[in-house]
Each structure stands twice: as structure tokens, then as C-alpha cells.
Amino acid sequence: MKLASDNSASELTRITAFQVCASLDVTNALPYILGAAQQGETVPVQISAVGALGILGGPAQAPLLNSLLQGKDDRLKLPAKRALEQIAQRQERGE
């Protein structure tokens, strides 16, 4: 979580940290991941954060993901769509 929150960490470090936090269900990292999804330093950082939101996030993150899906950056649309699908699947299963 410390690396996920560290804006001065390298791009690859943050990308990896987001994915590790998501894999380990570190929900405390969600605010940092959400911030990076909204305003990540680079598109790869944003994409990783959006992917992590798909694993950790819930309905509260749907507005942000929908705005990315409707946004101008085509590189974020597919990850946002996948994250929304993952959140919907977890809701259907009652998780």
C-alpha cells in the first residue's frame, strides 16, 4: 500500500503496487488507486489503477469508470469497460 500511495515511485513500481494490492484485497489502498485512475501521472499508471478498481472497487466507483468509458482517451475505454464488468459480476454473485 505504501508504494501504491507514493507518487514519487517509478511508474512500474506503482503499476505493480496497484495490481498487488488488488490481488491481495488491500481495500485500504482504494483511495490511492482511485486517485491514480482519475489523475495518474501516465496512461499506463491510469490503466493499472482502473484494472485494480475492477478487482477492488464496487458500485461507488462506477461513476468514475463510466466517465472514463465516455471520455476522450480511447486507451482507457477498454480497461474501464472491463472493470465495470468485473464489478457487475461480483454484484451478481453477491460479493
C-alpha positions in Angstrom: 0.0 0.0 0.0 2.9 2.3 0.7 4.2 2.0 -2.8 0.7 2.5 -4.3 0.4 5.8 -2.4 3.9 7.0 -3.3 3.5 9.4 -6.3 7.3 9.7 -6.4 7.7 5.9 -7.0 8.6 4.8 -10.5 5.8 4.1 -13.0 6.5 0.4 -13.0 6.6 0.3 -9.2 3.2 2.0 -8.9 1.6 -0.2 -11.7 2.8 -3.3 -9.8 1.7 -2.0 -6.4 -1.8 -1.4 -7.7 -2.1 -4.9 -9.0 -0.6 -6.5 -5.9 -3.0 -4.5 -3.7 -5.9 -5.7 -5.8 -4.7 -9.3 -5.8 -4.3 -9.3 -2.0 -7.6 -7.4 -1.5 -6.0 -4.4 0.2 -9.1 -2.3 0.3 -7.2 0.4 2.3 -5.3 1.2 -1.0 -8.6 2.1 -2.8 -8.3 5.9 -2.3 -4.8 5.9 -3.8 -5.9 3.7 -6.7 -9.0 5.8 -7.3 -6.8 8.9 -7.4 -4.4 7.4 -9.9 -7.3 6.2 -12.1 -8.6 9.8 -12.2 -5.3 11.6 -12.5 -2.5 9.2 -12.9 0.9 10.6 -14.0 0.9 8.4 -17.1 -1.7 6.5 -19.1 -0.1 3.1 -18.1 -0.5 4.1 -14.4 -4.1 5.0 -15.0 -4.8 1.8 -16.9 -3.3 -0.2 -14.0 -5.4 1.7 -11.5 -8.5 1.2 -13.5 -7.8 -2.5 -13.6 -7.3 -2.6 -9.9 -10.7 -0.8 -9.5 -12.3 -3.7 -11.4 -10.9 -6.1 -8.7 -11.3 -4.0 -5.6 -14.0 -1.5 -6.5 -17.7 -1.5 -6.2 -20.7 0.4 -7.3 -19.3 3.6 -5.7 -16.5 3.6 -8.4 -19.0 3.1 -11.3 -19.4 6.8 -12.0 -15.7 7.3 -12.5 -15.4 4.2 -14.7 -18.4 5.3 -16.7 -16.9 8.8 -17.2 -13.7 7.1 -18.4 -15.7 4.9 -20.7 -17.4 8.0 -22.2 -14.2 10.1 -22.2 -11.9 11.2 -25.0 -9.0 8.9 -24.2 -9.6 5.7 -26.2 -6.8 3.9 -24.3 -8.8 4.0 -21.1 -12.1 2.8 -22.5 -11.5 -0.9 -22.7 -10.0 -1.1 -19.2 -12.9 0.9 -17.8 -15.4 -1.4 -19.6 -13.7 -4.5 -18.2 -13.6 -3.0 -14.7 -17.3 -2.3 -14.8 -18.0 -5.8 -16.0 -15.9 -7.2 -13.1 -17.8 -5.1 -10.6 -21.2 -6.2 -12.1 -20.2 -9.9 -12.0 -19.2 -9.6 -8.3 -22.5 -7.9 -7.5 -24.4 -10.7 -9.3 -22.6 -13.3 -7.2 -23.4 -11.3 -4.0 -19.8 -10.5 -3.2 
